[in-house]
Amino acid sequence: MIFSKSFGYSLRGILFVALRASEGPVQLDEMAEALGVPRHFMGKIMKRLAQNGILSSQKGPTGGFFLNETTLSRPLMDVYRLTDHPEELEQCVLSRGTCNSEHPCRLHDKVLPLKAPLNKILYHTTVGELLDTDQNELLHGLTAVDSA
């Protein structure tokens, strides 16, 4: 797939926090276990999301990760930028650098119709839109049982 595991784990982590928002901060151990993601890896991802303002966090025994006022309105591209390399979406498929319509590679015209919809999805879909579904079904789909 085009997206890294880090991107998928980031989205799953954010959605897990969103679904548990009414219960207070979500602790890393609970999240990593429920999502079936190694704790250390999930910790690095969640710390990065908090450092960049996508989520908020609080240290201490009653701390954890929680939504902030912008989390649900953030476009998926904000998460993608932290986990992947968005410039790769613009690079030449044949690794010739950046190709364009003036200097296209042999695949440029075939790949171009795929790039525009992907960019549209990343820039125009918000994190909150991923919650617009049956929340029990979404939570079930996020857990380790279904991801294996």
N, C-alpha and C positions, 0 to 999 in steps of 0.2 A: 504494500500500500504506500501511498504518498506520505502519509503521516507517521511520525515516530511513536514509539511506545510512550515516550515522555508526554507527548501531546495528548494521547488517549488517557493516560493516567491522570494528567492534569485536569482534563475535563471531568473524568469520573470523580476525582477528589472534590472539585468545586461543586458538582451536582450532589454528591453525598453530603457535603456541608450544607448546601441549600435545603436539602430534604430534612435535615436534622436541625435546621435553624431555630425552631421553636424550643428545642431542648437545651440551648446554650452552646458554648464552644464545643467543638468536636475534637477529641484527643487523637493524636497521631496513631497510637496503638489500635484503637477501635477502628479507625478508618482503614489502616493497612490490612488488618485482619479481615474486615468485612469485604474489602475490594480484592483481596488475594494478591496484594502487591508487597514486595519486600519492604519492611519498615524503613530501612536506611534509604532506599531509593525514593520511597514516598515522602520521607522527611525532607530530602533535598528538593524535591519538586514543590512541596507545600511551602517550604521556606522561601523559595524563589518567587512563588505567587504572592506571598505576603510582603516580601521586600519590594515588589513592584506594584503594590497597591491593588492587586486583583482580589485578594482576600485580606482579612485582618487576622492578627494573632495576638495571643496573650500568654505570657509565660506563667509557670507555677502549677501547683497541683489541681487547681480548678480552671486552668487555662486551656487553650487549644485554638482551633481555627474557626472563624466565623465570617459571615458575609459583612461587607461594608456597603455604604450607600451607592456605590457604582458597580458592584460585582455583577448583578444581573443585567445591567445595561451595556456591559462591555462586549464588543464584537469578538468573535472567535479569533480574529487576527491578532488581538492583543495576547492571547494565550499562545498562539502559533509562533509569534515573534520570540517568546521566551523559551520555547522548547525546540524549535526547528530553525531553519534558515530560509526566511521568506525570499531572499534574493535568488534562491534556487528555482523559484517559480518563474523567474525571468531569464534564467540561464539557458543556453543552447542545450538541447537534448544530446547533441553530438560533442558536447564539451568544447565548443569553439568560442567560449565566452558568451557575450550577449549578442544574439543574432536578432535581426529585425527585418522588416519588409524591404528595406533598401539593400541589406546584405544578408539574405536568408540562407540558412543551411538547408540541406535536402529534406529535412523533416519539419521545418518551420511552419509551413502552411498546413501540415497535417496536425500538428500539436496545438497550434494557436486556438482552434475552436474548443479545446479542452481547458486551456488556461483561464479564459475569461469567466466561465461559470464557476470554476473553483475559487478564483479571487472574489467573485460576487458572493459566494457562500461565506467565505472567511470574513469579508468586510461588512456584510449586511445581515448576518445571523448573530444574534446576541446569545449570551450564555442563558439568559432567562427564557428564550424561546425553546431551549432544549427541555425546559420543565413543563412546557405546554402539552402534557400528556397525563395519563393516569399515573399518579405518583407511586402507587404500590407497584405497578408494572415497571416503572422506571427504576425504582430501588431494587426490585428483583433482578432487573437486567444489568445493574451495576455490580452486583455482588459476585464473589469468587465462584460460586456454584455455576453461574452461567458463563463466566469468562473463560473457564477451563476448556 
